[in-house]
Amino acid sequence: MKAAILFPYEALSSRGCCRLHARHAAITSAVYTLNVSILVVLLYSWRIGVNVKKYADLEDVYYGVQIAYFATIGTHLFMVVLSIVLLFGIFKENSGLVVPWIIGFITFMALEAVAMVYSNVLRDHVNRQFDVLCKAEVAFFISRAILNVGALYGVMRFYNLLRAGISWKGPEAIEL
């Protein structure tokens, strides 16, 4: 217990397969989320542009597919903002700035899954089969979902230690 009080940073080293400190894991999660959200916004913006040219092919489901893509873009734009707030929360060691990211991350992962399934079902209705784009989209989502669980674990570990009173700031100068 003495080591945890006097030297909290060394006491927080992970003993599992991942040897990241809690703060490093949270920073890595924030940067990962920021970059992946920007990538997803760019990819789905490109898909919206491609779908505009395929208006006749998509027939009645065109607007449903486009709305699903816009919902995914909206969730990831909001995740960009939440990731920036998370970075501020990590560096200021403020748990109140970490909580919105946790809640938003879980909520938007679920919303994105629903939007992806909805757009794929609509495209399947027109194509009469799940095309290569559907399979690629699902594979991309599943790989990100696995990485998202790791990111959520890192931030939750940081949050729990922060709530327990652990600080990564250096010792304060005591004046007599």
N, C-alpha and C positions, 0 to 999 in steps of 0.2 A: 504494500500500500504506500510505503514511503516513496518508492520510485514513481508511482503514478501521481503523487502530489508534487514532488519536486521536479521531476523530469517527465511531464506528460507526453511529450512528443515521442520519446523512446518507448514509453509504456504502451503506446497505441499501435505499435507495429503488428501487422497481421501475421498469424502463424499458419495460415492456410496456404492454398496454392497461389494466391495473389498477394504479393508483399507490398502493396501500396498502403501508405498511411491513409487514414480516414480523410484528411484534408486534401491530399493529392488525388484520391479516388473521387472526391466530390468535384474538384476542379476539372479532372479528366472527363467526368460525366457531363459537366456543363459545356465544356468545349465540344465534346462529341455531339451533344444534343443541338448545339448551335450550328455546327457544320452540317449535320445530317438534315436538319430542318431546312436550311438554305438549299441543299441539294434536292430535297423533295419538292420544294416550291418551284425550283427551276424545271425539274422533270415534269411535274403536273402542269405547269404553264405551257410547256412545249406540247404536252398531250392535248391541251385545250385548243392550241393553234392547229394541230393536226386534225382534230375532230371538226373544226370549222370547215375544213375542206371536204370532210366526209359527211356533210349534212344529209345528202340524199341517201347514203348507204345506211345511216343509223335510223332513218325514218322517224318513227314516233318516239323513240327512246332518246333522241338527241339531247333534249333539255334535261332529262333525268341524269344522264351520264355527265353532262357539263356541270350540273349542280353538285353532283357527288365530287367531282374534281375541285370545284370551288370550295366545297366544305373542307376537303383535305388541305388545300392551300391555306385556307383561313386558320385551321388548327395549327399548322406549322409556322405561320407568321406569328401567331400568338405564342408559340413555343420559343421562337427567337427572342421575343420580349421577356418571357419568363426565364430563359437561360441567362440573359444579361442580368436580370434581377437576382438570379441564383449566384452569379459570380460576385455581385456586390454583397450578397448575404454571406458568402464564404469569406471574403476578405475582411468584412466588418465583424464577422462572427455574430451575426444577428439571425436568430432562428426564425424570427418573423418574416424574413425575406426568403427563407429556404422553404417554408411550408407552401406558398403558392405554386412553386415549381413542382413539388411532390403531388399535390392535388391535381394541378393542371396536366401533368405528365400522364397520370393514370387515366384521367378523364379523356384526354385527347388521343391516347392510344386506343381506347375503346371506340371513340367516335370515328377515328380513321379506319378501324377495322370494319365498322358498319358501312361507311362510305365506299370502301374498296369492294366489299361484297356486293353492295347495291349496284355499283357501276359494272361489275363483272357479270352479274345476273342480267342486267339490262342488255349488255353487249351480247351475252349468250342467247338472249331471246331473239336477236336479229340474226346472229351468225349460225345458230342452231348447233353450236359446239363451242367449247372453251378454246379460244385461239391461243397462239403463242404469246401474245401480249398479256392475256389473262394469267397464264402460267408464270411469266416473268414478273408480273406485278405481285402475285401471291408469294413467289420466292423472295422477292425483294422485301416484302413486308415481314415475312417470317424471319428472315435473317436479321432485320432491324429489331424485331420484337425480342429476339434472344439477346441482342446487345443492349436493348432497352432495359431488360430485367437486371443486367449487370450494372447499368448506369443507375438505376433506381436503388439497387443495393448499396452502391457507394455513397449516394447522397443520404440515404436513410441511416447508414452507419455514422456519417458525419453529424447528422442532425441529432441522433441519439446521444452521441458523445458531447455535443454542444449543450444539449439540455441537461446533461449530467454535470455540467460545470467545467469541463475541460476547455482550456484556452491554449491557443497556439502562439499567442503574443509573448514577447520576451518579458523577462521580469521587470517590474517597475522599479525606478530609482527611489530609494528612500532617503529623504533629507532629514538630518537631525538638527 
